[in-house]
Every structure is written in C-alpha cells, then in structure tokens.
C-alpha cells in the first residue's frame, strides 16, 4: 500500500465550497459554522475514488486554519513513499493536511 497509482501531484478545486445549508453544520458550531474535518476527508476520498484510488486509513491529520461554509477550497494530493499527503487549502492558506494509506480500487 504505497501511493497506489498517484505518481504526480494532483489538485482539485471544490468551487463554492460546502453549502452553508448542509447538514454537517448542524451543531458545528452555532453562530460560527466551520467545515468539519470528516467532510474534508470525504471530499478527498471522493476525488481519489474518481481516479481509482481508495483511502484505506489516515495516519495523521492536522488542522491549521478554519474553513467557513461557501468558501471555495482546493484539495492537493502529493505521492509519498508510504502513501499520500493530502492538503486542503484556500489560496495560500493551508487549512489542513493529512497522511493517508491508499490502495487501488479493483473493479
């Protein structure tokens, strides 16, 4: 389980971000909603799945800046010897980063 078939950096844009009326904001934090880390991971897993890669586990995830609803963000994936480094950012601001073990999806 290395970097599966991600051999070069890949970046996706999530245009418009996570809509402010999404259920994930219920109780996450009233009056000051923030995109939950699980939602960031889900978006990365979805994008990776589109190119035939499954997230098997996340070894470490660090949150560095909050992400508000409706804010466009990017997901960047960098292949590493022991998996992938996933970064979520908006412009030059790094929101979060994680190390993940991945495998190829078998059809």
RAZI-V244373 format. One record per residue. N is the residue number from 0. RES is the residue in one letter. OMEGA is omega as a letter, one per 30 degrees, with the letter a starting at -180 (none if undefined). Layout:
N;RES;OMEGA, N;RES;OMEGA
This chain:
0;X;l, 1;X;a, 2;X;a, 3;X;a, 4;X;l, 5;X;a, 6;X;a, 7;X;l, 8;X;l, 9;X;l, 10;X;l, 11;X;l, 12;X;l, 13;X;a, 14;X;a, 15;X;l, 16;X;l, 17;X;a, 18;X;a, 19;X;l, 20;X;l, 21;X;a, 22;X;a, 23;X;l, 24;X;l, 25;X;l, 26;X;a, 27;X;g, 28;X;a, 29;X;l, 30;X;l, 31;X;a, 32;X;l, 33;X;l, 34;X;l, 35;X;l, 36;X;l, 37;X;l, 38;X;l, 39;X;l, 40;X;a, 41;X;l, 42;X;l, 43;X;l, 44;X;l, 45;X;a, 46;X;l, 47;X;l, 48;X;l, 49;X;l, 50;X;l, 51;X;a, 52;X;l, 53;X;l, 54;X;a, 55;X;l, 56;X;l, 57;X;a, 58;X;a, 59;X;l, 60;X;a, 61;X;l, 62;X;a, 63;X;a, 64;X;l, 65;X;l, 66;X;a, 67;X;l, 68;X;l, 69;X;a, 70;X;l, 71;X;l, 72;X;l, 73;X;l, 74;X;l, 75;X;l, 76;X;a, 77;X;l, 78;X;l, 79;X;a, 80;X;a, 81;X;l, 82;X;a, 83;X;l, 84;X;a, 85;X;l, 86;X;l, 87;X;a, 88;X;l, 89;X;a, 90;X;l, 91;X;a, 92;X;l, 93;X;a, 94;X;a, 95;X;l, 96;X;a, 97;X;l, 98;X;a, 99;X;l, 100;X;a, 101;X;l, 102;X;l, 103;X;l, 104;X;l, 105;X;a, 106;X;none
